[in-house]
Amino acid sequence: MKKIIPIASSGVIAVIIGLIMMQTPAPEPMLEKIESKYVTANSLLKQKLAENQIQMSSPIKLSDPKDVEKYCSFFTSEEKQQLVQYCTSTELKDQNGVFLGNIHMVGTKDEPKIALALIQTDDSASNLDSVKSVFAILSDTLVCDCWAQQKPGGLDNIGQWVDGLYQFHQGDIKPHSKSNPIFLDGKSLQLEITTKEEGYLWQFFIYY
């Protein structure tokens, strides 16, 4: 069982309270076809994160409709939630084995449609560099390694985006802040931050 950060934002419902390890097996050829793009994406992420001293677990995979409905109901938008027919979840830890957060991939049975990273920081955001690293690796791996060339939103790197939203959030009285979407290589990216009792919950969405 993996530790899952609960989500709390205007566009997301926190319904994951745990993940089951036992699932009804699908016929092997069909399972391989369904999982191929998810496996490739998670494998690339695991490799790139490891190069930056961030550990990523092997993904828990959910494909049974009842399990998907129970554990992967992320969105209040019915249109977005209908995209969630299959999902994977992984756990992130830093080089000292300290839990950082989770990466979820959801979509159709053929391919991911949305990637979601959740990272918890303390109230002083002492591990903000980890947030920047994870989000940058997700963008480079799942979108393109082209941020520096395209400078979406006029930003030199994703770290500037994180810093900007953090500064805005600190000056706001609301517990939740959301960035405007940024478009990169045909995909939409969005940042969110929520004040929690234990610090801040960062959320990074990639819409394919």
GROMACS elastic network, one bead per residue, 0.5 to 0.9 nm:
[ bonds ]
;  ai    aj funct       b0    kb
    1    18     6  0.68840   500
    1    19     6  0.60536   500
    1    20     6  0.67689   500
    1    21     6  0.68913   500
    1    60     6  0.89864   500
    2    18     6  0.70464   500
    2    19     6  0.68250   500
    2    60     6  0.85722   500
    2    89     6  0.86265   500
    2    90     6  0.77499   500
    2    91     6  0.66220   500
    3    17     6  0.87249   500
    3    18     6  0.72155   500
    3    19     6  0.86606   500
    3    91     6  0.70071   500
    3    99     6  0.82841   500
    3   101     6  0.79795   500
    3   102     6  0.80488   500
    4    16     6  0.71284   500
    4    17     6  0.69904   500
    4    18     6  0.66619   500
    4    19     6  0.83639   500
    4    89     6  0.87322   500
    4    90     6  0.88581   500
    4    91     6  0.76270   500
    4   101     6  0.70878   500
    4   102     6  0.64470   500
    4   118     6  0.88682   500
    5    14     6  0.87929   500
    5    16     6  0.82877   500
    5    17     6  0.85481   500
    5   101     6  0.63140   500
    5   102     6  0.69065   500
    5   118     6  0.68149   500
    5   119     6  0.78444   500
    5   120     6  0.76888   500
    5   201     6  0.83933   500
    6    13     6  0.85839   500
    6    14     6  0.52952   500
    6    15     6  0.74596   500
    6    16     6  0.66671   500
    6    17     6  0.73478   500
    6   118     6  0.87068   500
    6   201     6  0.89363   500
    7    12     6  0.65730   500
    7    13     6  0.63336   500
    7    15     6  0.80052   500
    7    16     6  0.83916   500
    7    74     6  0.82322   500
    7   118     6  0.79884   500
    7   194     6  0.89207   500
    7   201     6  0.79361   500
    7   203     6  0.83414   500
    8    11     6  0.83772   500
    8    12     6  0.64613   500
    8    13     6  0.64427   500
    8    14     6  0.61272   500
    8   176     6  0.84235   500
    8   194     6  0.70069   500
    8   196     6  0.89446   500
    8   201     6  0.82954   500
    9    12     6  0.52910   500
    9    13     6  0.71013   500
    9    14     6  0.85687   500
    9   176     6  0.65721   500
    9   177     6  0.85820   500
    9   178     6  0.89360   500
    9   192     6  0.79811   500
    9   193     6  0.82857   500
    9   194     6  0.69780   500
   10    13     6  0.79196   500
   10    76     6  0.84624   500
   10   176     6  0.79450   500
   11    74     6  0.83705   500
   11    75     6  0.61170   500
   11    76     6  0.59857   500
   11    77     6  0.74521   500
   12    73     6  0.84991   500
   12    74     6  0.52942   500
   12    76     6  0.59765   500
   12    77     6  0.85099   500
   13    16     6  0.87674   500
   13    73     6  0.71343   500
   13    74     6  0.53731   500
   13    75     6  0.59726   500
   13    76     6  0.65791   500
   14    17     6  0.79784   500
   14    73     6  0.79419   500
   14    74     6  0.67345   500
   14    75     6  0.89489   500
   15    18     6  0.89603   500
   15    70     6  0.72988   500
   15    71     6  0.63330   500
   15    72     6  0.73592   500
   15    73     6  0.64166   500
   15    74     6  0.71503   500
   16    19     6  0.74115   500
   16    70     6  0.74592   500
   16    72     6  0.66455   500
   16    73     6  0.77270   500
   16    74     6  0.83166   500
   17    71     6  0.74623   500
   18    71     6  0.73951   500
   19    60     6  0.77700   500
   19    62     6  0.88827   500
   19    67     6  0.88542   500
   19    71     6  0.67953   500
   19    89     6  0.86963   500
   20    23     6  0.74011   500
   20    60     6  0.83204   500
   20    62     6  0.87410   500
   20    67     6  0.84589   500
   20    71     6  0.89337   500
   21    60     6  0.71566   500
   21    61     6  0.85363   500
   22    25     6  0.88625   500
   23    61     6  0.85443   500
   23    62     6  0.74384   500
   23    63     6  0.83463   500
   23    64     6  0.75506   500
   23    67     6  0.84760   500
   24    63     6  0.88023   500
   24    64     6  0.73054   500
   25    28     6  0.80425   500
   25    31     6  0.82008   500
   26    29     6  0.84573   500
   26    30     6  0.68643   500
   26    31     6  0.56942   500
   26    63     6  0.89672   500
   27    30     6  0.56007   500
   27    31     6  0.60475   500
   27    32     6  0.87169   500
   28    31     6  0.50065   500
   28    32     6  0.61204   500
   28    33     6  0.86456   500
   29    32     6  0.52855   500
   29    33     6  0.63807   500
   29    34     6  0.87817   500
   30    33     6  0.50995   500
   30    34     6  0.61659   500
   30    35     6  0.85998   500
   31    34     6  0.51159   500
   31    35     6  0.60368   500
   31    36     6  0.84029   500
   32    35     6  0.52405   500
   32    36     6  0.58147   500
   33    36     6  0.55229   500
   33    37     6  0.83530   500
   33   109     6  0.87807   500
   33   110     6  0.74209   500
   34    37     6  0.75801   500
   34    38     6  0.80727   500
   34    86     6  0.88607   500
   34   108     6  0.87960   500
   34   109     6  0.53646   500
   34   110     6  0.51968   500
   34   111     6  0.75486   500
   35    38     6  0.52243   500
   35    39     6  0.57679   500
   35    40     6  0.84451   500
   35    61     6  0.86758   500
   35   109     6  0.75885   500
   35   110     6  0.73524   500
   35   111     6  0.79146   500
   36    39     6  0.51585   500
   36    40     6  0.61500   500
   36    41     6  0.86722   500
   36   110     6  0.80948   500
   36   111     6  0.81523   500
   37    40     6  0.50646   500
   37    41     6  0.61237   500
   37    42     6  0.85362   500
   37   110     6  0.73383   500
   37   111     6  0.56944   500
   37   112     6  0.72688   500
   38    41     6  0.52117   500
   38    42     6  0.60719   500
   38    43     6  0.83999   500
   38    87     6  0.85691   500
   38    88     6  0.76026   500
   38   105     6  0.75699   500
   38   106     6  0.89056   500
   38   110     6  0.86086   500
   38   111     6  0.66116   500
   38   112     6  0.65021   500
   39    42     6  0.52421   500
   39    43     6  0.59155   500
   39    44     6  0.85320   500
   39    59     6  0.84046   500
   40    43     6  0.51579   500
   40    44     6  0.61859   500
   40    45     6  0.86109   500
   41    44     6  0.52858   500
   41    45     6  0.62141   500
   41    46     6  0.86453   500
   41   112     6  0.88207   500
   41   141     6  0.79155   500
   41   142     6  0.71196   500
   42    45     6  0.50561   500
   42    46     6  0.60595   500
   42    47     6  0.86200   500
   42    56     6  0.89907   500
   42    58     6  0.80197   500
   42    59     6  0.73681   500
   42    88     6  0.87526   500
   42    90     6  0.84824   500
   42   105     6  0.86675   500
   43    46     6  0.51207   500
   43    47     6  0.62790   500
   43    48     6  0.87233   500
   43    58     6  0.84655   500
   44    47     6  0.51808   500
   44    48     6  0.62041   500
   44    49     6  0.85258   500
   44   141     6  0.70494   500
   44   142     6  0.88230   500
   45    48     6  0.51704   500
   45    49     6  0.59127   500
   45    50     6  0.83615   500
   45    56     6  0.80657   500
   45   137     6  0.73775   500
   45   138     6  0.69813   500
   45   141     6  0.66015   500
   45   142     6  0.82294   500
   46    49     6  0.52557   500
   46    50     6  0.60484   500
   46    51     6  0.87103   500
   46    54     6  0.84091   500
   46    55     6  0.72538   500
   46    56     6  0.54561   500
   46    57     6  0.76899   500
   46    58     6  0.82760   500
   47    50     6  0.52043   500
   47    51     6  0.64496   500
   47    56     6  0.86323   500
   48    51     6  0.51890   500
   48    52     6  0.68234   500
   48    54     6  0.86709   500
   48   137     6  0.67993   500
   48   138     6  0.89070   500
   48   141     6  0.78463   500
   49    52     6  0.51517   500
   49    53     6  0.64836   500
   49    54     6  0.50410   500
   49    55     6  0.65818   500
   49    56     6  0.70823   500
   49   133     6  0.84178   500
   49   134     6  0.72175   500
   49   137     6  0.69010   500
   49   138     6  0.88788   500
   50    54     6  0.50400   500
   50    55     6  0.56923   500
   50    56     6  0.74364   500
   51    54     6  0.74217   500
   52    55     6  0.87342   500
   52    95     6  0.88726   500
   52   133     6  0.78248   500
   52   134     6  0.89298   500
   53    93     6  0.89067   500
   53    94     6  0.65389   500
   53    95     6  0.52517   500
   54    92     6  0.67847   500
   54    93     6  0.58811   500
   54    95     6  0.57888   500
   54    97     6  0.88000   500
   54   100     6  0.89522   500
   54   130     6  0.85364   500
   54   134     6  0.82635   500
   55    91     6  0.80327   500
   55    92     6  0.55336   500
   55    93     6  0.50338   500
   55    94     6  0.60722   500
   55    95     6  0.68738   500
   55    97     6  0.77680   500
   56    59     6  0.86201   500
   56    90     6  0.64926   500
   56    91     6  0.56399   500
   56    93     6  0.66410   500
   56    94     6  0.89797   500
   56   102     6  0.86503   500
   56   103     6  0.88179   500
   57    60     6  0.87934   500
   57    89     6  0.88411   500
   57    90     6  0.54040   500
   57    91     6  0.52862   500
   57    92     6  0.66509   500
   57    93     6  0.85580   500
   58    89     6  0.83621   500
   58    90     6  0.61675   500
   58    91     6  0.79676   500
   59    88     6  0.56781   500
   59    89     6  0.51739   500
   59    91     6  0.79445   500
   59   104     6  0.87798   500
   60    87     6  0.83467   500
   60    88     6  0.54310   500
   60    89     6  0.52201   500
   60    90     6  0.65197   500
   61    86     6  0.77083   500
   61    87     6  0.60296   500
   61    89     6  0.67576   500
   62    65     6  0.82983   500
   62    67     6  0.63223   500
   62    68     6  0.59853   500
   62    71     6  0.84516   500
   62    72     6  0.84573   500
   62    85     6  0.87623   500
   62    86     6  0.58602   500
   62    87     6  0.53734   500
   62    88     6  0.62291   500
   62    89     6  0.85627   500
   63    66     6  0.84693   500
   63    67     6  0.69859   500
   63    68     6  0.62344   500
   63    85     6  0.67312   500
   63    87     6  0.67162   500
   63    88     6  0.88023   500
   63   109     6  0.77342   500
   64    67     6  0.53004   500
   64    68     6  0.61257   500
   64    69     6  0.86118   500
   64    85     6  0.83184   500
   64    86     6  0.77751   500
   65    68     6  0.50544   500
   65    69     6  0.60469   500
   65    70     6  0.85236   500
   65    85     6  0.68723   500
   65    86     6  0.80359   500
   66    69     6  0.51685   500
   66    70     6  0.61357   500
   66    71     6  0.86063   500
   67    70     6  0.50560   500
   67    71     6  0.58990   500
   67    72     6  0.76093   500
   68    71     6  0.54497   500
   68    73     6  0.70665   500
   68    84     6  0.73894   500
   68    85     6  0.66461   500
   68    86     6  0.64652   500
   68    87     6  0.70019   500
   69    72     6  0.57560   500
   69    73     6  0.55911   500
   69    84     6  0.84332   500
   69    85     6  0.84870   500
   70    73     6  0.65110   500
   71    74     6  0.83921   500
   72    75     6  0.88084   500
   72    81     6  0.88182   500
   72    84     6  0.73709   500
   72    85     6  0.89510   500
   72    86     6  0.83995   500
   72    87     6  0.68849   500
   72    88     6  0.89710   500
   72   104     6  0.89565   500
   72   106     6  0.79571   500
   73    76     6  0.82339   500
   73    81     6  0.66873   500
   73    84     6  0.77739   500
   74    77     6  0.89837   500
   74    80     6  0.88032   500
   74    81     6  0.69591   500
   74    84     6  0.87079   500
   75    78     6  0.71663   500
   75    79     6  0.87740   500
   75    80     6  0.64057   500
   75    81     6  0.54528   500
   76    79     6  0.87536   500
   76    80     6  0.79311   500
   76    81     6  0.72137   500
   77    80     6  0.53713   500
   77    81     6  0.61497   500
   77    82     6  0.86276   500
   78    81     6  0.50012   500
   78    82     6  0.60307   500
   78    83     6  0.88670   500
   79    82     6  0.53639   500
   79    83     6  0.70747   500
   80    83     6  0.54569   500
   80    84     6  0.73800   500
   81    84     6  0.53748   500
   81    85     6  0.85355   500
   81   107     6  0.89592   500
   82    85     6  0.71496   500
   82   107     6  0.85934   500
   82   108     6  0.88417   500
   83    86     6  0.85022   500
   83   106     6  0.75121   500
   83   107     6  0.51162   500
   83   108     6  0.58745   500
   83   113     6  0.70938   500
   83   114     6  0.85447   500
   84    87     6  0.69105   500
   84   106     6  0.54291   500
   84   108     6  0.60635   500
   84   109     6  0.85992   500
   84   112     6  0.88232   500
   84   113     6  0.81576   500
   84   114     6  0.86805   500
   85   106     6  0.72729   500
   85   107     6  0.57417   500
   85   109     6  0.60207   500
   86   105     6  0.83069   500
   86   106     6  0.57264   500
   86   107     6  0.56114   500
   86   108     6  0.58090   500
   86   109     6  0.55358   500
   86   110     6  0.86930   500
   86   111     6  0.87057   500
   86   112     6  0.81862   500
   87   104     6  0.69427   500
   87   105     6  0.54395   500
   87   107     6  0.65366   500
   87   108     6  0.84507   500
   87   109     6  0.86282   500
   87   112     6  0.80147   500
   88   103     6  0.82019   500
   88   104     6  0.55783   500
   88   105     6  0.52509   500
   88   106     6  0.65947   500
   89   102     6  0.68796   500
   89   103     6  0.58304   500
   89   105     6  0.66561   500
   89   106     6  0.88873   500
   90   101     6  0.85938   500
   90   102     6  0.55288   500
   90   103     6  0.53084   500
   90   104     6  0.64968   500
   90   105     6  0.89621   500
   91    99     6  0.76924   500
   91   100     6  0.77666   500
   91   101     6  0.60146   500
   91   103     6  0.65960   500
   92    97     6  0.88028   500
   92    98     6  0.84456   500
   92    99     6  0.60653   500
   92   100     6  0.53065   500
   92   101     6  0.52316   500
   92   102     6  0.56385   500
   92   103     6  0.75678   500
   92   119     6  0.86851   500
   93    96     6  0.75089   500
   93    97     6  0.51774   500
   93    98     6  0.51035   500
   93   100     6  0.50364   500
   93   101     6  0.72131   500
   94    97     6  0.52754   500
   94    98     6  0.53597   500
   94    99     6  0.66273   500
   94   100     6  0.65315   500
   94   130     6  0.81332   500
   95    98     6  0.74095   500
   96    99     6  0.89510   500
   97   100     6  0.88974   500
   99   102     6  0.89143   500
   99   120     6  0.86782   500
  100   118     6  0.82931   500
  100   119     6  0.56663   500
  100   120     6  0.60677   500
  100   121     6  0.79105   500
  100   130     6  0.81669   500
  100   131     6  0.86976   500
  101   117     6  0.74730   500
  101   118     6  0.53415   500
  101   120     6  0.61129   500
  102   116     6  0.81917   500
  102   117     6  0.57960   500
  102   118     6  0.52752   500
  102   119     6  0.67687   500
  103   115     6  0.72622   500
  103   116     6  0.56981   500
  103   118     6  0.63867   500
  103   119     6  0.87769   500
  104   114     6  0.83320   500
  104   115     6  0.58444   500
  104   116     6  0.51165   500
  104   117     6  0.63523   500
  104   118     6  0.84008   500
  105   112     6  0.60919   500
  105   113     6  0.75832   500
  105   114     6  0.59306   500
  105   116     6  0.62934   500
  105   117     6  0.87540   500
  106   111     6  0.82783   500
  106   112     6  0.53505   500
  106   113     6  0.60268   500
  106   114     6  0.54359   500
  106   115     6  0.64563   500
  106   116     6  0.82769   500
  107   110     6  0.78100   500
  107   111     6  0.60599   500
  107   114     6  0.62746   500
  107   115     6  0.87510   500
  108   111     6  0.55326   500
  108   112     6  0.63044   500
  108   113     6  0.69848   500
  109   112     6  0.79339   500
  112   115     6  0.72923   500
  112   208     6  0.76524   500
  113   206     6  0.83130   500
  113   207     6  0.61705   500
  113   208     6  0.50958   500
  114   205     6  0.69509   500
  114   206     6  0.55821   500
  114   208     6  0.59763   500
  115   138     6  0.85592   500
  115   142     6  0.84559   500
  115   204     6  0.80804   500
  115   205     6  0.58035   500
  115   206     6  0.50880   500
  115   207     6  0.67524   500
  115   208     6  0.81625   500
  116   203     6  0.69326   500
  116   204     6  0.56735   500
  116   206     6  0.65270   500
  116   207     6  0.88654   500
  117   134     6  0.81034   500
  117   135     6  0.74675   500
  117   138     6  0.83457   500
  117   202     6  0.79349   500
  117   203     6  0.56760   500
  117   204     6  0.51577   500
  117   205     6  0.67122   500
  117   206     6  0.88473   500
  118   131     6  0.89262   500
  118   201     6  0.68871   500
  118   202     6  0.56264   500
  118   204     6  0.67073   500
  119   130     6  0.84495   500
  119   131     6  0.63677   500
  119   134     6  0.85502   500
  119   200     6  0.83498   500
  119   201     6  0.59169   500
  119   202     6  0.51062   500
  119   203     6  0.66552   500
  119   204     6  0.86593   500
  120   125     6  0.87790   500
  120   127     6  0.87276   500
  120   131     6  0.83346   500
  120   198     6  0.85544   500
  120   199     6  0.72746   500
  120   200     6  0.58490   500
  120   202     6  0.62111   500
  120   203     6  0.89762   500
  121   124     6  0.76519   500
  121   125     6  0.51143   500
  121   126     6  0.68883   500
  121   127     6  0.60446   500
  121   128     6  0.68652   500
  121   130     6  0.89956   500
  121   131     6  0.81487   500
  121   198     6  0.79666   500
  121   199     6  0.57010   500
  121   200     6  0.52033   500
  121   201     6  0.64581   500
  121   202     6  0.77230   500
  122   125     6  0.50457   500
  122   126     6  0.64686   500
  122   127     6  0.75542   500
  122   198     6  0.59968   500
  122   200     6  0.61974   500
  122   201     6  0.88263   500
  123   126     6  0.78700   500
  123   195     6  0.83940   500
  123   196     6  0.83762   500
  123   197     6  0.82261   500
  123   198     6  0.64366   500
  123   200     6  0.63005   500
  124   127     6  0.84662   500
  124   128     6  0.89462   500
  124   199     6  0.72807   500
  124   200     6  0.87573   500
  125   128     6  0.53098   500
  125   129     6  0.88386   500
  125   199     6  0.73526   500
  125   200     6  0.73197   500
  126   129     6  0.78891   500
  127   130     6  0.54040   500
  127   131     6  0.69267   500
  128   131     6  0.50243   500
  128   132     6  0.64044   500
  128   133     6  0.86711   500
  128   162     6  0.85363   500
  128   163     6  0.87779   500
  129   132     6  0.50679   500
  129   133     6  0.61125   500
  129   134     6  0.86469   500
  129   159     6  0.81907   500
  130   134     6  0.60822   500
  130   135     6  0.84708   500
  131   134     6  0.53752   500
  131   135     6  0.61404   500
  131   136     6  0.84532   500
  131   159     6  0.86329   500
  131   162     6  0.81157   500
  131   202     6  0.76397   500
  132   135     6  0.52982   500
  132   136     6  0.59316   500
  132   137     6  0.85014   500
  132   158     6  0.67716   500
  132   159     6  0.53129   500
  132   160     6  0.89126   500
  132   161     6  0.89992   500
  132   162     6  0.67621   500
  132   163     6  0.89297   500
  133   136     6  0.51788   500
  133   137     6  0.61046   500
  133   138     6  0.85966   500
  133   158     6  0.88224   500
  133   159     6  0.81012   500
  134   137     6  0.52169   500
  134   138     6  0.62116   500
  134   139     6  0.86816   500
  135   138     6  0.50994   500
  135   139     6  0.62081   500
  135   140     6  0.86208   500
  135   158     6  0.74013   500
  135   159     6  0.85996   500
  135   204     6  0.68187   500
  136   139     6  0.50959   500
  136   140     6  0.60565   500
  136   141     6  0.84400   500
  136   157     6  0.81358   500
  136   158     6  0.60112   500
  136   159     6  0.77134   500
  137   140     6  0.50719   500
  137   141     6  0.58593   500
  137   142     6  0.82045   500
  137   145     6  0.88725   500
  138   141     6  0.52081   500
  138   142     6  0.56436   500
  138   143     6  0.75185   500
  138   206     6  0.85114   500
  139   142     6  0.54801   500
  139   143     6  0.51162   500
  139   144     6  0.63752   500
  139   145     6  0.72984   500
  139   146     6  0.89982   500
  139   147     6  0.82622   500
  139   158     6  0.85830   500
  139   184     6  0.89756   500
  139   189     6  0.85054   500
  139   206     6  0.78460   500
  140   143     6  0.57448   500
  140   146     6  0.71684   500
  140   147     6  0.77143   500
  141   144     6  0.60717   500
  141   145     6  0.68860   500
  142   145     6  0.88026   500
  142   206     6  0.82066   500
  142   208     6  0.89116   500
  143   146     6  0.84494   500
  143   184     6  0.72866   500
  143   185     6  0.67284   500
  143   186     6  0.84216   500
  143   187     6  0.69655   500
  143   206     6  0.80763   500
  143   208     6  0.82401   500
  144   147     6  0.74089   500
  144   184     6  0.79642   500
  144   185     6  0.68852   500
  145   148     6  0.80137   500
  145   149     6  0.87765   500
  146   149     6  0.53144   500
  146   150     6  0.61438   500
  146   151     6  0.81674   500
  146   184     6  0.83045   500
  146   185     6  0.81367   500
  147   150     6  0.52676   500
  147   151     6  0.53525   500
  147   152     6  0.68489   500
  147   155     6  0.85082   500
  147   156     6  0.73778   500
  147   157     6  0.63810   500
  147   158     6  0.78168   500
  147   184     6  0.75457   500
  148   151     6  0.54297   500
  148   152     6  0.86111   500
  148   155     6  0.83962   500
  148   156     6  0.58487   500
  148   157     6  0.62548   500
  149   152     6  0.88598   500
  149   156     6  0.85520   500
  150   154     6  0.84718   500
  150   155     6  0.89675   500
  150   156     6  0.86628   500
  150   184     6  0.76407   500
  150   185     6  0.86354   500
  151   154     6  0.51838   500
  151   155     6  0.51274   500
  151   156     6  0.53701   500
  151   157     6  0.70229   500
  151   184     6  0.86457   500
  152   155     6  0.58880   500
  152   156     6  0.79607   500
  152   157     6  0.85959   500
  152   182     6  0.63240   500
  152   183     6  0.65257   500
  152   184     6  0.63407   500
  153   156     6  0.87895   500
  153   161     6  0.88142   500
  153   182     6  0.63319   500
  153   183     6  0.80602   500
  155   158     6  0.71568   500
  155   159     6  0.87311   500
  155   160     6  0.63370   500
  155   161     6  0.67951   500
  156   159     6  0.83123   500
  156   160     6  0.69291   500
  156   161     6  0.87630   500
  157   160     6  0.57191   500
  157   161     6  0.71284   500
  158   161     6  0.50354   500
  158   162     6  0.63853   500
  158   163     6  0.87086   500
  159   162     6  0.50590   500
  159   163     6  0.61307   500
  159   164     6  0.84927   500
  160   163     6  0.50720   500
  160   164     6  0.60004   500
  160   165     6  0.86494   500
  161   164     6  0.51261   500
  161   165     6  0.63116   500
  161   166     6  0.85645   500
  161   179     6  0.87296   500
  161   191     6  0.83458   500
  162   165     6  0.53795   500
  162   166     6  0.61141   500
  162   167     6  0.86711   500
  162   191     6  0.76917   500
  163   166     6  0.50585   500
  163   167     6  0.61412   500
  163   168     6  0.85706   500
  164   167     6  0.52665   500
  164   168     6  0.62081   500
  164   169     6  0.85935   500
  165   168     6  0.50068   500
  165   169     6  0.59827   500
  165   170     6  0.85754   500
  165   177     6  0.75619   500
  165   178     6  0.77202   500
  165   179     6  0.66891   500
  165   191     6  0.78647   500
  165   192     6  0.79817   500
  165   193     6  0.77971   500
  166   169     6  0.50859   500
  166   170     6  0.62204   500
  166   171     6  0.88183   500
  166   177     6  0.87678   500
  166   193     6  0.76240   500
  167   170     6  0.52381   500
  167   171     6  0.65725   500
  167   172     6  0.89212   500
  168   171     6  0.53431   500
  168   172     6  0.64176   500
  168   177     6  0.80172   500
  169   172     6  0.50923   500
  169   173     6  0.78705   500
  169   174     6  0.78467   500
  169   175     6  0.80513   500
  169   176     6  0.75295   500
  169   177     6  0.59393   500
  169   178     6  0.87942   500
  169   193     6  0.75347   500
  169   194     6  0.85321   500
  169   195     6  0.87975   500
  170   173     6  0.78229   500
  172   175     6  0.79550   500
  172   176     6  0.87972   500
  172   177     6  0.81980   500
  173   176     6  0.87902   500
  174   177     6  0.72355   500
  174   194     6  0.88320   500
  174   195     6  0.85963   500
  175   193     6  0.82344   500
  175   194     6  0.55626   500
  175   195     6  0.50907   500
  175   196     6  0.79019   500
  176   192     6  0.73230   500
  176   193     6  0.57834   500
  176   195     6  0.64710   500
  177   191     6  0.85072   500
  177   192     6  0.56778   500
  177   193     6  0.53874   500
  177   194     6  0.64998   500
  177   195     6  0.89721   500
  178   181     6  0.88455   500
  178   190     6  0.75617   500
  178   191     6  0.59615   500
  178   193     6  0.65809   500
  178   194     6  0.88299   500
  179   182     6  0.84740   500
  179   190     6  0.60915   500
  179   191     6  0.53531   500
  179   192     6  0.62503   500
  179   193     6  0.88637   500
  180   189     6  0.87334   500
  180   190     6  0.66248   500
  180   191     6  0.78693   500
  181   188     6  0.61870   500
  181   189     6  0.54881   500
  181   191     6  0.77125   500
  182   187     6  0.83041   500
  182   188     6  0.57280   500
  182   189     6  0.50978   500
  182   190     6  0.63707   500
  183   186     6  0.64210   500
  183   187     6  0.55866   500
  183   189     6  0.61525   500
  183   190     6  0.89236   500
  184   187     6  0.53468   500
  184   188     6  0.64717   500
  184   189     6  0.74186   500
  185   188     6  0.85272   500
  186   208     6  0.77455   500
  187   206     6  0.69884   500
  187   207     6  0.58381   500
  187   208     6  0.51805   500
  188   205     6  0.80582   500
  188   206     6  0.59222   500
  188   207     6  0.51108   500
  188   208     6  0.68806   500
  189   204     6  0.73599   500
  189   205     6  0.56135   500
  189   207     6  0.63377   500
  189   208     6  0.89543   500
  190   203     6  0.81925   500
  190   204     6  0.58543   500
  190   205     6  0.51807   500
  190   206     6  0.67715   500
  190   207     6  0.84950   500
  191   202     6  0.74260   500
  191   203     6  0.57849   500
  191   205     6  0.65052   500
  192   201     6  0.82058   500
  192   202     6  0.58679   500
  192   204     6  0.64937   500
  192   205     6  0.84444   500
  193   200     6  0.66131   500
  193   201     6  0.55953   500
  193   203     6  0.61968   500
  193   204     6  0.88900   500
  194   199     6  0.85716   500
  194   200     6  0.55937   500
  194   201     6  0.51241   500
  194   202     6  0.66385   500
  194   203     6  0.84156   500
  195   198     6  0.82416   500
  195   199     6  0.60499   500
  195   201     6  0.64810   500
  196   199     6  0.50393   500
  196   200     6  0.53750   500
  196   201     6  0.67395   500
  197   200     6  0.79902   500
  198   201     6  0.89507   500
